[in-house]
Amino acid sequence: MSYQGWLETIAIQRSAATLFNTFTTAKTVIQPEALVSLPPNFFSVGRTLRVRASGGISNIVTTPGLMNFQVVIAV
């Protein structure tokens, strides 16, 4: 059976957030106005969520850099 679906944009952040030069804990880079609350029963069988991100990374000279990305959905 085929499944007909469509794409929808839920949120867009149009400008850069706060620059974090040094930190040891997880930080959000999403501005408060770009955070959204999903409606009840948003996720259904077969529904996917695609996250696209871009940004700048500064030069790390002294250490081999480590970068972790997390997508958190809080209930």
SULFENHU-V458599 format. One record per run of one state. SS is the DSSP state (@ for helix, = for strand, . for the rest). FROM is the first residue (numbers start at 1). LEN is the number of residues. Records with the same first field share a line. If there is no record, write none. Layout:
SS = FROM-LEN / FROM-LEN
This chain:
. = 1-31 / 35-41
@ = 32-3
